[in-house]
Amino acid sequence: MKKQFLLYFLGIIVFVSCKNTQDEMTELNSFLQTNYEFNTRAFNQYRGDYYQRIEEQPSRKNENLNQLDLKYELLIKDIDKAISSKEDNLEKIIADYQTIVNEIPEIVNHRKDYLPNNLDITKLNTSGSKEFYLNFIKNRLTIAMAYAFEYAGRITGVADGLYTVEVDSITTKRTENGIKLTLASKHGQSIKENRHIIINSIEFNGHEKNFDFNLKHNYSFADIELDSLQNGNYKINGILRFYHRERKFDIPFEKEFKVE
């Protein structure tokens, strides 16, 4: 996600080196507003992922983050109001901003890769354009909240081996070339990119057996195509592998089914 915000920080470095003329500040405020719209898209994506996650897994709900989300919405409204009405309440807005971002380290379990740099702006020099600083705060706040929602909505525990993917069902279908097993998984389906399914073993009546099969990905999880299967009890063991933040995660899964 840091790459998504690179343009924002690069632009700040370029613009603050310019002289503080009216034309330059107008251009800078326009630039910050454009970046806010971009950052908001990332924020909404991670926020939506989080709320979908807690709908499917209520135990994942983070009440502190939900309350922080309400404070965020109110502060964004206050910032927009201050920009449009030229109200001089920057000091209060900075204090409200700092109250929110001070809670974020706990939300992300103090993970540095989910904490933007320089969240503390209490020593910010506010002698210049108030509109600039308000737009700057809006961007910083939205980036910080996007990180918080990304962390809260992520697949958890995979690095510690504490999370397993549940294969919800396996359906069998006879085909012209043999038999097809369709594996469906609600949790596996939520990982849409950089996903790989690996079958480690297939057991038949309690004993591991070698099978020739073709593995194909489907929207929900995977299809396994085989020449034939005897009647009996089977168990599939495998791994859902995916890549996130330049790290590889292997999540184990297994599923028993019966062929009659």
DRENGU-8448 format. One record per atom (N, C-alpha, C): x, y, z; residue in three letters. Coordinates in steps of 0.1 Angstrom, whole numbers, plus 5000, padded with zeros to 4 digits. Atoms other than C-alpha are relative to their C-alpha. Last residue first. Layout:
! DRENGU-8448
XYZALA/...
***
This chain:
! DRENGU-8448
500950125000GLU/479445624963GLU/499649964986GLU/500550035013VAL/482345874967VAL/499249875000VAL/500350155003LYS/482846025001LYS/499549994986LYS/501250025008PHE/484446355012PHE/499849854996PHE/500450145002GLU/486946475037GLU/498750004991GLU/501450025001LYS/488546825034LYS/499749854997LYS/500350145003GLU/491846965043GLU/498549985000GLU/501450035000PHE/493447315044PHE/499949854998PHE/500450145002PRO/496747465052PRO/498549994999PRO/501050044991ILE/497547835047ILE/499549864997ILE/500650135003ASP/500847925031ASP/499049965011ASP/500750064989PHE/501848295031PHE/499449864995PHE/500850125004LYS/504548445010LYS/499349945012LYS/499850124991ARG/505748805017ARG/499149884995ARG/498850075004GLU/506149094993GLU/500449885009GLU/498949924994ARG/503349285010ARG/501449934998ARG/500549874995HIS/501048995002HIS/501150085006HIS/498949904998TYR/501648674983TYR/499450135004TYR/500249875007PHE/499248374983PHE/501150095005PHE/498849915000ARG/499448004989ARG/499650134994ARG/500449875008LEU/496347794998LEU/501250095002LEU/499649864995ILE/497847465009ILE/499450104991ILE/499449915009GLY/496647105006GLY/500450135007GLY/499249904992ASN/495246795022ASN/500850094990ASN/499049915008ILE/492446605005ILE/500750095010ILE/499649874993LYS/490646325024LYS/501150074992LYS/498849925004TYR/488746045007TYR/500250125009TYR/499849884993ASN/486245775017ASN/501350064997ASN/499350014987GLY/485145504993GLY/500150145006GLY/500949974989ASN/483845434958ASN/500849985013ASN/500850114994GLN/486745424934GLN/499150055011GLN/499950024985LEU/487745744916LEU/499249885004LEU/501150084993SER/488345794879SER/500350005015SER/500550105009ASP/490445984853ASP/498849925006ASP/499450134999LEU/490846284876LEU/499449904990LEU/500550095010GLU/490146654874GLU/500849875000GLU/499050115001ILE/490546864905ILE/499449904990ILE/500550125006ASP/488747204904ASP/501149904999ASP/499350075010ALA/489647494927ALA/499249884995ALA/498850064995PHE/488547764950PHE/500849934990PHE/500250024986SER/485447984945SER/501349945006SER/500349884993TYR/486248144912TYR/500049985015TYR/501349955003ASN/487947834898ASN/499750125009ASN/500649914991HIS/491547724896HIS/498650044995HIS/500449875007LYS/492447414878LYS/499450095010LYS/500549904991LEU/494347114891LEU/499750134992LEU/499849865004ASN/494846814868ASN/499350095009ASN/501149905001PHE/495146474883PHE/500450134994PHE/499749915011ASP/497146154885ASP/498850094998ASP/501049985010PHE/496645994919PHE/500550104989PHE/499649915011ASN/499045854943ASN/498950004990ASN/499950075013LYS/497545714975LYS/500450104989LYS/499649915010GLU/497745805012GLU/500249924987GLU/498650025005HIS/495845555033HIS/500350104989HIS/499049984989GLY/492745625055GLY/501449984996GLY/500350094989ASN/490145495030ASN/501150005011ASN/501150095003PHE/491745685002PHE/499849905010PHE/500150134993GLU/494045975011GLU/498749934995GLU/501450055000ILE/494946254987ILE/500049875007ILE/500350145000SER/498146454993SER/498549974999SER/498850084995ASN/499946784990ASN/499749855000ASN/500550124994ILE/497446964967ILE/501249925005ILE/499150115001ILE/498647324961ILE/499449885007ILE/500450124993ILE/496347604953ILE/500949894998ILE/499650135006HIS/497847934943HIS/499549895009HIS/500550114993ARG/496448294948ARG/500449874993ARG/498850074995ASN/498248604937ASN/499749885008ASN/498849985008GLU/494948784935GLU/501249935006GLU/500349995015LYS/491348714946LYS/501350004992LYS/498649975005ILE/491748604982ILE/499949994985ILE/499749864997SER/488048624994SER/501450054996SER/500549915011GLN/487348304975GLN/500350145003GLN/499150005011GLY/489548114999GLY/499650094989GLY/498849934996HIS/487448225028HIS/501050004989HIS/500349864999LYS/484148125011LYS/501250085004LYS/499549944987SER/485647795000SER/499650155000SER/500549874998ALA/484347564972ALA/500450055014ALA/499849954986LEU/486147264959LEU/499550145001LEU/500049854999THR/484847114926THR/500050045015THR/500449964986LEU/485846754920LEU/500150155000LEU/499549874995LYS/485746644884LYS/499550035014LYS/500849944989ILE/485446284872ILE/500750135004ILE/499950064987GLY/486546104840GLY/499150075010GLY/498750044998ASN/487246244805ASN/500249935014ASN/499750095011GLU/483646274793GLU/501449945003GLU/499749935013THR/482746424827THR/500449894989THR/499550095010ARG/481146284859ARG/500250084987ARG/500849995013LYS/480646554885LYS/500749914990LYS/499450095010THR/481646544922THR/499150014988THR/501050065008THR/480946834946THR/500749924989THR/499550065012ILE/483246924974ILE/498949934993ILE/500750125006SER/482047165001SER/500949954989SER/501450014996ASP/483047445026ASP/499349874994ASP/500750045012VAL/486747405023VAL/498649975003VAL/501150115000GLU/487847585054GLU/499549984986GLU/501149975009VAL/491147775052VAL/499049885001VAL/500250105011THR/493347745082THR/498850044992THR/501249985008TYR/494748015105TYR/499949894989TYR/501150024992LEU/497147965133LEU/498750014992LEU/500650135002GLY/500147895113GLY/498849985008GLY/499750084988ASP/501948205128ASP/499449854998ASP/498550014997ALA/502348385095ALA/500349915012ALA/499450095009VAL/498748295085VAL/501549995003VAL/499450124994GLY/497248435117GLY/500849924990GLY/499250004988THR/494948685100THR/500749865003THR/500050144996ILE/493648745065ILE/501049995012ILE/499250095007ARG/493449125064ARG/499749855004ARG/500750095009GLY/490549335074GLY/500849904993GLY/501150064993ALA/491949495106ALA/499349904990ALA/499550104990TYR/495349565089TYR/498849925006TYR/499350115007GLU/493849725058GLU/500549895010GLU/501050095005PHE/491449915080PHE/500649894992PHE/500750074988ALA/494250065101ALA/498949904994ALA/499150104994TYR/496350145070TYR/499349925011TYR/499950115010ALA/493450325054ALA/500849885004ALA/501250094998MET/492950515086MET/499949894990MET/499950084987ALA/496450645085ALA/498949915002ALA/499050105002ILE/496150745048ILE/500249915013ILE/500650105008THR/492950925055THR/501049894997THR/501050084992LEU/494351115084LEU/499549894992LEU/499350084990ARG/497451225065ARG/499149915008ARG/499250115006ASN/495451335035ASN/500749915010ASN/501050105005LYS/492951535056LYS/500749884993LYS/500450084989ILE/495851695076ILE/498949894995ILE/498950084996PHE/497451825044PHE/499649905011PHE/500050105011ASN/494151965031ASN/501149895003ASN/501250084999LEU/493752145064LEU/500049894990LEU/499850094989TYR/497352265063TYR/498849915002TYR/498950105003PHE/497052405028PHE/500149905011PHE/500650095009GLU/493752575036GLU/501049894997GLU/500950094992LYS/495252745066LYS/499449894991LYS/501450015004SER/497952895044SER/499349905008SER/500349985014GLY/501152965064GLY/498549994996GLY/500149865002SER/501753015101SER/499750034985SER/501349975006THR/500752655109THR/499950154996THR/500049855001ASN/504152525117ASN/498850044992ASN/500049955013LEU/503452165127LEU/499950155000LEU/499049905001LYS/504552075162LYS/500050064986LYS/500349904990THR/501351875170THR/501050124999THR/499949875006ILE/501751695137ILE/499850115010ILE/500149894990ASP/502451345150ASP/500250134993ASP/501449984998LEU/501751095122LEU/499850125010LEU/500349864996ASN/505351125111ASN/498550035001ASN/499049924993ASN/505750795092ASN/499450145004ASN/499349905008PRO/502750585082PRO/501050085009PRO/500049874994LEU/502050285104LEU/500750104991LEU/501349955001TYR/501049955089TYR/499950145006TYR/500450005014ASP/504549835081ASP/498650054998ASP/499549885007LYS/505549945116LYS/499650014985LYS/499350055012ARG/503149695132ARG/500550124992ARG/498749935001HIS/502249855166HIS/500949944988HIS/499150084992ASN/499349605170ASN/501550054999ASN/499250085009VAL/497549775141VAL/501149925007VAL/500850075009ILE/494749915163ILE/500849904991ILE/500650114993GLU/497149995191GLU/499149924990GLU/499050114997PRO/499250205168PRO/499449885007PRO/499750095011ILE/496050375155ILE/501149905003ILE/500650134997GLU/494850525188GLU/500449904989GLU/499350064988ASN/497250825187ASN/499449865003ASN/498850085004VAL/496050885151VAL/500749945012VAL/500350115009ILE/492550975163ILE/501249924998ILE/500750094992THR/493451205192THR/499749874992THR/499050074992GLN/496051375170GLN/499349905009GLN/499250095009TYR/493351455144TYR/501049925009TYR/500950115003ASP/491051605171ASP/500749894991ASP/500250084988ALA/493951815184ALA/499149884998ALA/498850074998ILE/494851935149ILE/499949915012ILE/499950115010ILE/491252015142ILE/501349925002ILE/500950104996LYS/491052225174LYS/500149884991LYS/499450064987GLU/494152425165GLU/499149885005GLU/498950105003LEU/492952475129LEU/500549935013LEU/500050094989ASN/489752645141ASN/501049894997ASN/498750024994ASP/490052955120ASP/500049915012ASP/500050004985GLU/486852925099GLU/501549985005GLU/498849924995LYS/487452995062LYS/500150025015LYS/500549884993SER/483852875055SER/501250095005SER/501049925008SER/484752625028SER/499650135007SER/499549965013ILE/487952495043ILE/499050094993ILE/499049904997ALA/486652485079ALA/500650064987ALA/500749884996LYS/483552295067LYS/501050125003LYS/500749955012ASP/485652045049ASP/499350135003ASP/498949955008ILE/487851995080ILE/499450074987ILE/499649884993ASP/484751955103ASP/501150074991ASP/501149905002LYS/483251705079LYS/500450135005LYS/499949975014ILE/486551505078ILE/499050114997ILE/498949915002LEU/486551525116LEU/500250044986LEU/500449874994LEU/483051375119LEU/501250104997LEU/501149945008GLU/483851085095GLU/499750155005GLU/499449965013TYR/487151005113TYR/499050084991TYR/499349884997LYS/485351005147LYS/500750064987LYS/501049894997LEU/482850755134LEU/500750135002LEU/500649975013ASP/485650535120ASP/499050125001ASP/499149915007LEU/487450555153LEU/499550044987LEU/500249874993GLN/484350405170GLN/501050114993GLN/501449955004ASN/484450115145ASN/499850145006ASN/499949955013LEU/488250085151LEU/498650054995LEU/499349875000ASN/487750065188ASN/500250064986ASN/500949894995GLU/485049805184GLU/500750135000GLU/499149924991ASN/487349575164ASN/499150125003ASN/500449864998LYS/485049305148LYS/501050075010LYS/499049915005ARG/486948985139ARG/499750155002ARG/498950004990SER/484748765160SER/501150104996SER/500349904990PRO/481848865137PRO/501150015011PRO/499350044988GLN/483448665109GLN/499850105011GLN/499850155002GLU/481348695077GLU/500649945012GLU/501350055003GLU/480049045086GLU/500049854999GLU/500750014987ILE/483349125102ILE/498649954998ILE/499450104992ARG/485149055069ARG/499349975013ARG/500550135006GLN/482649255048GLN/500649885009GLN/501450024996TYR/483249545071TYR/499449884995TYR/500250024985TYR/486949515068TYR/498649975004TYR/499550144997ASP/486949475030ASP/499949975015ASP/501050105005GLY/484849785027GLY/500449865003GLY/501149994991ARG/487249985048ARG/498949904996ARG/499650074988TYR/490149865027TYR/498950005011TYR/499750155003GLN/488549964995GLN/500349925012GLN/501350065002ASN/487150295009ASN/500149854997ASN/500650014987PHE/490650395021PHE/498649934999PHE/499350114993ALA/492250314987ALA/499349985014ALA/500450125007ARG/489550534970ARG/500749885007ARG/501350044995THR/490050804997THR/499549874993THR/499850074988ASN/493750814989ASN/498649955006ASN/499450135003PHE/492950904953PHE/500249925013PHE/500950085007GLU/490451174963GLU/500649864996GLU/501050044990TYR/492851314988TYR/499049914994TYR/499550114992ASN/495551314962ASN/499149955010ASN/499950115010THR/493451534939THR/500549885007THR/501450055001GLN/492651764969GLN/500049884990GLN/500450084988LEU/496351784977LEU/498649954999LEU/499250135000PHE/497251884941PHE/499649925012PHE/500650085010SER/494552154941SER/500649864999SER/501350054994ASN/495852284974ASN/499249914990ASN/499750104990LEU/499352294958LEU/498749955007LEU/499650125008GLU/498252484927GLU/500249885010GLU/501350045007THR/496352744948THR/500349864993THR/500850074989MET/499452764971MET/498749954994MET/499450134996GLU/501652824940GLU/499249935011GLU/500250095011ASP/499353094926ASP/500649865004ASP/501450035000GLN/499253274960GLN/499749894989GLN/500849915007THR/502953264964THR/498649954999THR/501450004996ASN/504753064991ASN/499250114993ASN/500449884992LYS/507953004973LYS/498550005002LYS/500349895008CYS/508552644961CYS/499750125009CYS/498749935003SER/510352384982SER/499850134992SER/499649924989VAL/507052284997VAL/501350074998VAL/500749874998PHE/505852184963PHE/500550085011PHE/499849915011VAL/508451924954VAL/499450135003VAL/498649965000ILE/508551744988ILE/500350114989ILE/499849914988ILE/504751744990ILE/501450055000ILE/500549875003GLY/504551594955GLY/500250105011GLY/499149945010LEU/506851304964LEU/499550144996LEU/498949954993PHE/504751234995PHE/501050074991PHE/500449904991TYR/501551214975TYR/501250065007TYR/500249885007LEU/502951024946LEU/499750115009LEU/498749945003LEU/504250754969LEU/499950144993LEU/500049874995PHE/500850684984PHE/501350084997PHE/501149935005GLN/500050374963GLN/500150155004GLN/499849965014LYS/503550244968LYS/498950094995LYS/499149884999LYS/502950245006LYS/500350054986LYS/500849885000MET/500050005000MET/500950135000MET/
***
